[in-house]
Amino acid sequence: QVQLVESGGGEVQAGGSLRLSCASSGSTFSANVMGWYRQAPGKQRELVAWIGNFGLKNYAAFVKGRFTISRDNAANTVYLQMNSLKPEDTAVYFCMVTTTSTDTYWGKGTQVTVAS
C-alpha cells in the first residue's frame, strides 16, 4: 500500500507564498502522473495542476502564472510552489499519484488559508 502525506500548508496573507510537498511511503511504485487538487468548503474537489513522468505539466486556468508544480522522481515526491496567493485559494489541498500500474492514491490533505 502507498501512503501520501502532504505538508507545507498554513495561513498566509494575500500576496504571500507557500510551498506544498507530498511525500510517499509504503510500497515501492513508479509514479506516472502526480498532481494537486483542492477543495474549498461547500465546493467540489478541483484540479490545480498535474505533472507527467516526462515533465509535461498542466495547470488550471485560475493558477497559471502563480503556481508551479514540480517532482522528484527518485523520491516519488511532488511539490507545489504557490505565489501571489489570493483569499479564493483557501482550501484543503490534496496530492494525487497515479502509478504506471494505473493505481491512484490520495493524500489526506493540507489546509491552506489565505487571509485578505
NUTIMAR-279112 format. One record per atom (N, C-alpha, C): residue number from 1; residue in three letters; atom name; x, y, z. Coordinates in steps of 0.05 Angstrom, whole numbers, plus 5000, padded with zeros to 4 digits. Layout:
N
<atom NUM; "ALA"; "CA"; <X; Y; Z>>
...
% end
This chain:
116
<atom 1; "GLN"; "N"; <5017; 4976; 5000>>
<atom 1; "GLN"; "CA"; <5000; 5000; 5000>>
<atom 1; "GLN"; "C"; <5018; 5025; 5000>>
<atom 2; "VAL"; "N"; <5008; 5045; 4987>>
<atom 2; "VAL"; "CA"; <5023; 5071; 4985>>
<atom 2; "VAL"; "C"; <5009; 5091; 5002>>
<atom 3; "GLN"; "N"; <5025; 5106; 5017>>
<atom 3; "GLN"; "CA"; <5015; 5128; 5033>>
<atom 3; "GLN"; "C"; <5027; 5154; 5022>>
<atom 4; "LEU"; "N"; <5010; 5174; 5020>>
<atom 4; "LEU"; "CA"; <5018; 5201; 5012>>
<atom 4; "LEU"; "C"; <5013; 5220; 5035>>
<atom 5; "VAL"; "N"; <5032; 5236; 5042>>
<atom 5; "VAL"; "CA"; <5029; 5255; 5063>>
<atom 5; "VAL"; "C"; <5037; 5283; 5054>>
<atom 6; "GLU"; "N"; <5017; 5301; 5054>>
<atom 6; "GLU"; "CA"; <5022; 5329; 5046>>
<atom 6; "GLU"; "C"; <5032; 5345; 5070>>
<atom 7; "SER"; "N"; <5048; 5365; 5064>>
<atom 7; "SER"; "CA"; <5058; 5384; 5085>>
<atom 7; "SER"; "C"; <5062; 5411; 5072>>
<atom 8; "GLY"; "N"; <5066; 5431; 5089>>
<atom 8; "GLY"; "CA"; <5072; 5458; 5079>>
<atom 8; "GLY"; "C"; <5048; 5477; 5079>>
<atom 9; "GLY"; "N"; <5025; 5467; 5085>>
<atom 9; "GLY"; "CA"; <5002; 5485; 5087>>
<atom 9; "GLY"; "C"; <5003; 5503; 5111>>
<atom 10; "GLY"; "N"; <4985; 5522; 5112>>
<atom 10; "GLY"; "CA"; <4984; 5540; 5134>>
<atom 10; "GLY"; "C"; <4968; 5565; 5127>>
<atom 11; "GLU"; "N"; <4972; 5585; 5143>>
<atom 11; "GLU"; "CA"; <4958; 5611; 5138>>
<atom 11; "GLU"; "C"; <4977; 5632; 5129>>
<atom 12; "VAL"; "N"; <4969; 5647; 5109>>
<atom 12; "VAL"; "CA"; <4987; 5667; 5098>>
<atom 12; "VAL"; "C"; <4970; 5691; 5089>>
<atom 13; "GLN"; "N"; <4981; 5714; 5088>>
<atom 13; "GLN"; "CA"; <4967; 5738; 5079>>
<atom 13; "GLN"; "C"; <4965; 5737; 5048>>
<atom 14; "ALA"; "N"; <4945; 5751; 5038>>
<atom 14; "ALA"; "CA"; <4942; 5753; 5009>>
<atom 14; "ALA"; "C"; <4967; 5764; 4997>>
<atom 15; "GLY"; "N"; <4976; 5753; 4975>>
<atom 15; "GLY"; "CA"; <5001; 5761; 4962>>
<atom 15; "GLY"; "C"; <5025; 5745; 4971>>
<atom 16; "GLY"; "N"; <5021; 5728; 4992>>
<atom 16; "GLY"; "CA"; <5043; 5712; 5002>>
<atom 16; "GLY"; "C"; <5047; 5687; 4987>>
<atom 17; "SER"; "N"; <5065; 5670; 4997>>
<atom 17; "SER"; "CA"; <5073; 5645; 4983>>
<atom 17; "SER"; "C"; <5073; 5622; 5003>>
<atom 18; "LEU"; "N"; <5069; 5599; 4992>>
<atom 18; "LEU"; "CA"; <5072; 5574; 5007>>
<atom 18; "LEU"; "C"; <5082; 5553; 4988>>
<atom 19; "ARG"; "N"; <5096; 5533; 4999>>
<atom 19; "ARG"; "CA"; <5106; 5511; 4983>>
<atom 19; "ARG"; "C"; <5096; 5485; 4995>>
<atom 20; "LEU"; "N"; <5079; 5471; 4980>>
<atom 20; "LEU"; "CA"; <5069; 5446; 4989>>
<atom 20; "LEU"; "C"; <5086; 5423; 4980>>
<atom 21; "SER"; "N"; <5088; 5403; 4997>>
<atom 21; "SER"; "CA"; <5103; 5379; 4990>>
<atom 21; "SER"; "C"; <5085; 5355; 4994>>
<atom 22; "CYS"; "N"; <5090; 5334; 4979>>
<atom 22; "CYS"; "CA"; <5075; 5309; 4982>>
<atom 22; "CYS"; "C"; <5095; 5286; 4981>>
<atom 23; "ALA"; "N"; <5100; 5274; 5003>>
<atom 23; "ALA"; "CA"; <5119; 5252; 5005>>
<atom 23; "ALA"; "C"; <5104; 5225; 5005>>
<atom 24; "SER"; "N"; <5116; 5206; 4993>>
<atom 24; "SER"; "CA"; <5104; 5179; 4992>>
<atom 24; "SER"; "C"; <5119; 5160; 5009>>
<atom 25; "SER"; "N"; <5105; 5140; 5018>>
<atom 25; "SER"; "CA"; <5118; 5118; 5033>>
<atom 25; "SER"; "C"; <5102; 5093; 5029>>
<atom 26; "GLY"; "N"; <5113; 5071; 5039>>
<atom 26; "GLY"; "CA"; <5099; 5046; 5036>>
<atom 26; "GLY"; "C"; <5110; 5030; 5013>>
<atom 27; "SER"; "N"; <5093; 5018; 4998>>
<atom 27; "SER"; "CA"; <5101; 5000; 4976>>
<atom 27; "SER"; "C"; <5117; 5016; 4954>>
<atom 28; "THR"; "N"; <5135; 5002; 4942>>
<atom 28; "THR"; "CA"; <5150; 5014; 4920>>
<atom 28; "THR"; "C"; <5132; 5017; 4896>>
<atom 29; "PHE"; "N"; <5134; 5040; 4883>>
<atom 29; "PHE"; "CA"; <5118; 5043; 4859>>
<atom 29; "PHE"; "C"; <5132; 5063; 4840>>
<atom 30; "SER"; "N"; <5123; 5062; 4816>>
<atom 30; "SER"; "CA"; <5132; 5081; 4795>>
<atom 30; "SER"; "C"; <5109; 5100; 4790>>
<atom 31; "ALA"; "N"; <5114; 5125; 4795>>
<atom 31; "ALA"; "CA"; <5093; 5145; 4791>>
<atom 31; "ALA"; "C"; <5091; 5154; 4762>>
<atom 32; "ASN"; "N"; <5067; 5155; 4752>>
<atom 32; "ASN"; "CA"; <5062; 5164; 4725>>
<atom 32; "ASN"; "C"; <5055; 5194; 4727>>
<atom 33; "VAL"; "N"; <5030; 5199; 4734>>
<atom 33; "VAL"; "CA"; <5021; 5227; 4737>>
<atom 33; "VAL"; "C"; <5020; 5233; 4767>>
<atom 34; "MET"; "N"; <5030; 5257; 4774>>
<atom 34; "MET"; "CA"; <5028; 5266; 4802>>
<atom 34; "MET"; "C"; <5015; 5293; 4800>>
<atom 35; "GLY"; "N"; <4997; 5298; 4819>>
<atom 35; "GLY"; "CA"; <4982; 5323; 4817>>
<atom 35; "GLY"; "C"; <4972; 5334; 4844>>
<atom 36; "TRP"; "N"; <4961; 5357; 4842>>
<atom 36; "TRP"; "CA"; <4948; 5371; 4865>>
<atom 36; "TRP"; "C"; <4920; 5378; 4858>>
<atom 37; "TYR"; "N"; <4902; 5373; 4877>>
<atom 37; "TYR"; "CA"; <4874; 5381; 4875>>
<atom 37; "TYR"; "C"; <4868; 5398; 4900>>
<atom 38; "ARG"; "N"; <4846; 5412; 4899>>
<atom 38; "ARG"; "CA"; <4838; 5427; 4923>>
<atom 38; "ARG"; "C"; <4808; 5426; 4926>>
<atom 39; "GLN"; "N"; <4799; 5430; 4951>>
<atom 39; "GLN"; "CA"; <4771; 5430; 4956>>
<atom 39; "GLN"; "C"; <4765; 5452; 4977>>
<atom 40; "ALA"; "N"; <4750; 5471; 4969>>
<atom 40; "ALA"; "CA"; <4741; 5492; 4987>>
<atom 40; "ALA"; "C"; <4715; 5484; 5000>>
<atom 41; "PRO"; "N"; <4709; 5496; 5023>>
<atom 41; "PRO"; "CA"; <4683; 5489; 5037>>
<atom 41; "PRO"; "C"; <4659; 5493; 5019>>
<atom 42; "GLY"; "N"; <4643; 5472; 5018>>
<atom 42; "GLY"; "CA"; <4618; 5474; 5002>>
<atom 42; "GLY"; "C"; <4622; 5471; 4972>>
<atom 43; "LYS"; "N"; <4647; 5465; 4963>>
<atom 43; "LYS"; "CA"; <4652; 5463; 4935>>
<atom 43; "LYS"; "C"; <4664; 5435; 4928>>
<atom 44; "GLN"; "N"; <4662; 5428; 4903>>
<atom 44; "GLN"; "CA"; <4674; 5403; 4894>>
<atom 44; "GLN"; "C"; <4704; 5404; 4893>>
<atom 45; "ARG"; "N"; <4716; 5381; 4895>>
<atom 45; "ARG"; "CA"; <4745; 5380; 4892>>
<atom 45; "ARG"; "C"; <4752; 5387; 4862>>
<atom 46; "GLU"; "N"; <4773; 5403; 4859>>
<atom 46; "GLU"; "CA"; <4780; 5411; 4832>>
<atom 46; "GLU"; "C"; <4810; 5408; 4827>>
<atom 47; "LEU"; "N"; <4817; 5403; 4802>>
<atom 47; "LEU"; "CA"; <4845; 5400; 4795>>
<atom 47; "LEU"; "C"; <4859; 5427; 4797>>
<atom 48; "VAL"; "N"; <4883; 5427; 4808>>
<atom 48; "VAL"; "CA"; <4900; 5450; 4809>>
<atom 48; "VAL"; "C"; <4922; 5448; 4788>>
<atom 49; "ALA"; "N"; <4937; 5426; 4789>>
<atom 49; "ALA"; "CA"; <4958; 5421; 4769>>
<atom 49; "ALA"; "C"; <4966; 5392; 4770>>
<atom 50; "TRP"; "N"; <4977; 5383; 4747>>
<atom 50; "TRP"; "CA"; <4989; 5356; 4747>>
<atom 50; "TRP"; "C"; <5015; 5357; 4731>>
<atom 51; "ILE"; "N"; <5032; 5337; 4735>>
<atom 51; "ILE"; "CA"; <5057; 5334; 4721>>
<atom 51; "ILE"; "C"; <5061; 5305; 4714>>
<atom 52; "GLY"; "N"; <5068; 5300; 4689>>
<atom 52; "GLY"; "CA"; <5073; 5273; 4680>>
<atom 52; "GLY"; "C"; <5101; 5264; 4686>>
<atom 53; "ASN"; "N"; <5107; 5239; 4681>>
<atom 53; "ASN"; "CA"; <5133; 5228; 4689>>
<atom 53; "ASN"; "C"; <5155; 5238; 4669>>
<atom 54; "PHE"; "N"; <5148; 5250; 4647>>
<atom 54; "PHE"; "CA"; <5168; 5262; 4630>>
<atom 54; "PHE"; "C"; <5169; 5293; 4632>>
<atom 55; "GLY"; "N"; <5154; 5303; 4653>>
<atom 55; "GLY"; "CA"; <5156; 5331; 4658>>
<atom 55; "GLY"; "C"; <5134; 5348; 4646>>
<atom 56; "LEU"; "N"; <5116; 5336; 4630>>
<atom 56; "LEU"; "CA"; <5094; 5351; 4619>>
<atom 56; "LEU"; "C"; <5076; 5361; 4642>>
<atom 57; "LYS"; "N"; <5069; 5387; 4640>>
<atom 57; "LYS"; "CA"; <5054; 5399; 4662>>
<atom 57; "LYS"; "C"; <5027; 5410; 4651>>
<atom 58; "ASN"; "N"; <5008; 5411; 4669>>
<atom 58; "ASN"; "CA"; <4982; 5423; 4662>>
<atom 58; "ASN"; "C"; <4972; 5438; 4687>>
<atom 59; "TYR"; "N"; <4962; 5462; 4682>>
<atom 59; "TYR"; "CA"; <4952; 5478; 4705>>
<atom 59; "TYR"; "C"; <4923; 5486; 4700>>
<atom 60; "ALA"; "N"; <4908; 5489; 4721>>
<atom 60; "ALA"; "CA"; <4882; 5501; 4719>>
<atom 60; "ALA"; "C"; <4885; 5530; 4713>>
<atom 61; "ALA"; "N"; <4866; 5541; 4698>>
<atom 61; "ALA"; "CA"; <4868; 5569; 4689>>
<atom 61; "ALA"; "C"; <4871; 5588; 4713>>
<atom 62; "PHE"; "N"; <4859; 5582; 4735>>
<atom 62; "PHE"; "CA"; <4859; 5601; 4757>>
<atom 62; "PHE"; "C"; <4886; 5602; 4772>>
<atom 63; "VAL"; "N"; <4905; 5585; 4766>>
<atom 63; "VAL"; "CA"; <4931; 5586; 4779>>
<atom 63; "VAL"; "C"; <4954; 5591; 4760>>
<atom 64; "LYS"; "N"; <4948; 5592; 4734>>
<atom 64; "LYS"; "CA"; <4970; 5596; 4715>>
<atom 64; "LYS"; "C"; <4985; 5622; 4721>>
<atom 65; "GLY"; "N"; <5012; 5619; 4721>>
<atom 65; "GLY"; "CA"; <5029; 5642; 4726>>
<atom 65; "GLY"; "C"; <5034; 5647; 4755>>
<atom 66; "ARG"; "N"; <5019; 5634; 4773>>
<atom 66; "ARG"; "CA"; <5023; 5638; 4802>>
<atom 66; "ARG"; "C"; <5034; 5613; 4815>>
<atom 67; "PHE"; "N"; <5025; 5589; 4806>>
<atom 67; "PHE"; "CA"; <5033; 5564; 4819>>
<atom 67; "PHE"; "C"; <5052; 5549; 4800>>
<atom 68; "THR"; "N"; <5070; 5534; 4812>>
<atom 68; "THR"; "CA"; <5089; 5517; 4796>>
<atom 68; "THR"; "C"; <5090; 5490; 4809>>
<atom 69; "ILE"; "N"; <5085; 5470; 4792>>
<atom 69; "ILE"; "CA"; <5086; 5442; 4802>>
<atom 69; "ILE"; "C"; <5113; 5430; 4793>>
<atom 70; "SER"; "N"; <5125; 5414; 4811>>
<atom 70; "SER"; "CA"; <5150; 5400; 4804>>
<atom 70; "SER"; "C"; <5150; 5373; 4818>>
<atom 71; "ARG"; "N"; <5169; 5356; 4811>>
<atom 71; "ARG"; "CA"; <5170; 5330; 4823>>
<atom 71; "ARG"; "C"; <5199; 5320; 4824>>
<atom 72; "ASP"; "N"; <5203; 5303; 4843>>
<atom 72; "ASP"; "CA"; <5229; 5289; 4847>>
<atom 72; "ASP"; "C"; <5223; 5260; 4842>>
<atom 73; "ASN"; "N"; <5231; 5250; 4818>>
<atom 73; "ASN"; "CA"; <5224; 5223; 4811>>
<atom 73; "ASN"; "C"; <5237; 5202; 4829>>
<atom 74; "ALA"; "N"; <5262; 5208; 4837>>
<atom 74; "ALA"; "CA"; <5276; 5189; 4853>>
<atom 74; "ALA"; "C"; <5262; 5185; 4880>>
<atom 75; "ALA"; "N"; <5250; 5206; 4890>>
<atom 75; "ALA"; "CA"; <5237; 5204; 4916>>
<atom 75; "ALA"; "C"; <5207; 5202; 4914>>
<atom 76; "ASN"; "N"; <5196; 5201; 4890>>
<atom 76; "ASN"; "CA"; <5167; 5200; 4886>>
<atom 76; "ASN"; "C"; <5153; 5222; 4902>>
<atom 77; "THR"; "N"; <5164; 5245; 4900>>
<atom 77; "THR"; "CA"; <5153; 5269; 4915>>
<atom 77; "THR"; "C"; <5145; 5290; 4895>>
<atom 78; "VAL"; "N"; <5123; 5303; 4901>>
<atom 78; "VAL"; "CA"; <5113; 5324; 4884>>
<atom 78; "VAL"; "C"; <5110; 5349; 4901>>
<atom 79; "TYR"; "N"; <5115; 5372; 4888>>
<atom 79; "TYR"; "CA"; <5115; 5398; 4902>>
<atom 79; "TYR"; "C"; <5096; 5417; 4888>>
<atom 80; "LEU"; "N"; <5086; 5436; 4903>>
<atom 80; "LEU"; "CA"; <5070; 5458; 4891>>
<atom 80; "LEU"; "C"; <5079; 5484; 4903>>
<atom 81; "GLN"; "N"; <5093; 5500; 4887>>
<atom 81; "GLN"; "CA"; <5101; 5527; 4896>>
<atom 81; "GLN"; "C"; <5078; 5546; 4889>>
<atom 82; "MET"; "N"; <5067; 5559; 4910>>
<atom 82; "MET"; "CA"; <5044; 5576; 4906>>
<atom 82; "MET"; "C"; <5052; 5605; 4913>>
<atom 83; "ASN"; "N"; <5051; 5622; 4893>>
<atom 83; "ASN"; "CA"; <5058; 5650; 4897>>
<atom 83; "ASN"; "C"; <5034; 5668; 4892>>
<atom 84; "SER"; "N"; <5035; 5693; 4901>>
<atom 84; "SER"; "CA"; <5013; 5712; 4896>>
<atom 84; "SER"; "C"; <4986; 5700; 4905>>
<atom 85; "LEU"; "N"; <4986; 5688; 4928>>
<atom 85; "LEU"; "CA"; <4962; 5675; 4938>>
<atom 85; "LEU"; "C"; <4939; 5695; 4942>>
<atom 86; "LYS"; "N"; <4915; 5685; 4936>>
<atom 86; "LYS"; "CA"; <4891; 5701; 4939>>
<atom 86; "LYS"; "C"; <4872; 5687; 4959>>
<atom 87; "PRO"; "N"; <4854; 5703; 4971>>
<atom 87; "PRO"; "CA"; <4836; 5690; 4990>>
<atom 87; "PRO"; "C"; <4820; 5667; 4978>>
<atom 88; "GLU"; "N"; <4814; 5669; 4952>>
<atom 88; "GLU"; "CA"; <4799; 5648; 4939>>
<atom 88; "GLU"; "C"; <4815; 5622; 4935>>
<atom 89; "ASP"; "N"; <4841; 5623; 4941>>
<atom 89; "ASP"; "CA"; <4857; 5599; 4941>>
<atom 89; "ASP"; "C"; <4854; 5583; 4967>>
<atom 90; "THR"; "N"; <4840; 5593; 4986>>
<atom 90; "THR"; "CA"; <4836; 5579; 5011>>
<atom 90; "THR"; "C"; <4821; 5553; 5006>>
<atom 91; "ALA"; "N"; <4833; 5531; 5015>>
<atom 91; "ALA"; "CA"; <4821; 5505; 5010>>
<atom 91; "ALA"; "C"; <4839; 5484; 5024>>
<atom 92; "VAL"; "N"; <4829; 5460; 5024>>
<atom 92; "VAL"; "CA"; <4846; 5437; 5031>>
<atom 92; "VAL"; "C"; <4858; 5427; 5005>>
<atom 93; "TYR"; "N"; <4885; 5424; 5005>>
<atom 93; "TYR"; "CA"; <4899; 5415; 4982>>
<atom 93; "TYR"; "C"; <4907; 5386; 4985>>
<atom 94; "PHE"; "N"; <4901; 5370; 4964>>
<atom 94; "PHE"; "CA"; <4906; 5342; 4964>>
<atom 94; "PHE"; "C"; <4926; 5335; 4942>>
<atom 95; "CYS"; "N"; <4944; 5317; 4948>>
<atom 95; "CYS"; "CA"; <4961; 5307; 4927>>
<atom 95; "CYS"; "C"; <4950; 5280; 4917>>
<atom 96; "MET"; "N"; <4956; 5274; 4892>>
<atom 96; "MET"; "CA"; <4946; 5250; 4879>>
<atom 96; "MET"; "C"; <4969; 5239; 4863>>
<atom 97; "VAL"; "N"; <4971; 5213; 4863>>
<atom 97; "VAL"; "CA"; <4990; 5199; 4847>>
<atom 97; "VAL"; "C"; <4977; 5176; 4832>>
<atom 98; "THR"; "N"; <4982; 5175; 4807>>
<atom 98; "THR"; "CA"; <4973; 5152; 4791>>
<atom 98; "THR"; "C"; <4999; 5137; 4782>>
<atom 99; "THR"; "N"; <4999; 5111; 4789>>
<atom 99; "THR"; "CA"; <5023; 5096; 4783>>
<atom 99; "THR"; "C"; <5023; 5085; 4754>>
<atom 100; "THR"; "N"; <5045; 5074; 4746>>
<atom 100; "THR"; "CA"; <5047; 5062; 4720>>
<atom 100; "THR"; "C"; <5030; 5037; 4718>>
<atom 101; "SER"; "N"; <5021; 5027; 4741>>
<atom 101; "SER"; "CA"; <5002; 5004; 4742>>
<atom 101; "SER"; "C"; <4974; 5014; 4743>>
<atom 102; "THR"; "N"; <4970; 5040; 4739>>
<atom 102; "THR"; "CA"; <4944; 5053; 4738>>
<atom 102; "THR"; "C"; <4929; 5053; 4764>>
<atom 103; "ASP"; "N"; <4943; 5049; 4786>>
<atom 103; "ASP"; "CA"; <4931; 5053; 4813>>
<atom 103; "ASP"; "C"; <4932; 5082; 4820>>
<atom 104; "THR"; "N"; <4912; 5092; 4834>>
<atom 104; "THR"; "CA"; <4911; 5120; 4842>>
<atom 104; "THR"; "C"; <4910; 5122; 4872>>
<atom 105; "TYR"; "N"; <4927; 5139; 4883>>
<atom 105; "TYR"; "CA"; <4928; 5143; 4912>>
<atom 105; "TYR"; "C"; <4924; 5173; 4918>>
<atom 106; "TRP"; "N"; <4912; 5178; 4941>>
<atom 106; "TRP"; "CA"; <4907; 5205; 4950>>
<atom 106; "TRP"; "C"; <4919; 5210; 4978>>
<atom 107; "GLY"; "N"; <4928; 5234; 4983>>
<atom 107; "GLY"; "CA"; <4936; 5241; 5009>>
<atom 107; "GLY"; "C"; <4911; 5251; 5025>>
<atom 108; "LYS"; "N"; <4915; 5257; 5050>>
<atom 108; "LYS"; "CA"; <4893; 5265; 5067>>
<atom 108; "LYS"; "C"; <4888; 5295; 5066>>
<atom 109; "GLY"; "N"; <4907; 5310; 5054>>
<atom 109; "GLY"; "CA"; <4903; 5338; 5051>>
<atom 109; "GLY"; "C"; <4917; 5356; 5071>>
<atom 110; "THR"; "N"; <4923; 5380; 5062>>
<atom 110; "THR"; "CA"; <4934; 5400; 5080>>
<atom 110; "THR"; "C"; <4919; 5426; 5076>>
<atom 111; "GLN"; "N"; <4913; 5440; 5097>>
<atom 111; "GLN"; "CA"; <4897; 5464; 5096>>
<atom 111; "GLN"; "C"; <4914; 5488; 5088>>
<atom 112; "VAL"; "N"; <4904; 5503; 5069>>
<atom 112; "VAL"; "CA"; <4916; 5529; 5061>>
<atom 112; "VAL"; "C"; <4895; 5550; 5066>>
<atom 113; "THR"; "N"; <4902; 5570; 5081>>
<atom 113; "THR"; "CA"; <4884; 5592; 5087>>
<atom 113; "THR"; "C"; <4898; 5618; 5079>>
<atom 114; "VAL"; "N"; <4885; 5634; 5063>>
<atom 114; "VAL"; "CA"; <4896; 5659; 5054>>
<atom 114; "VAL"; "C"; <4878; 5681; 5065>>
<atom 115; "ALA"; "N"; <4890; 5697; 5082>>
<atom 115; "ALA"; "CA"; <4875; 5719; 5094>>
<atom 115; "ALA"; "C"; <4876; 5744; 5077>>
<atom 116; "SER"; "N"; <4854; 5758; 5076>>
<atom 116; "SER"; "CA"; <4853; 5783; 5060>>
<atom 116; "SER"; "C"; <4864; 5807; 5075>>
% end
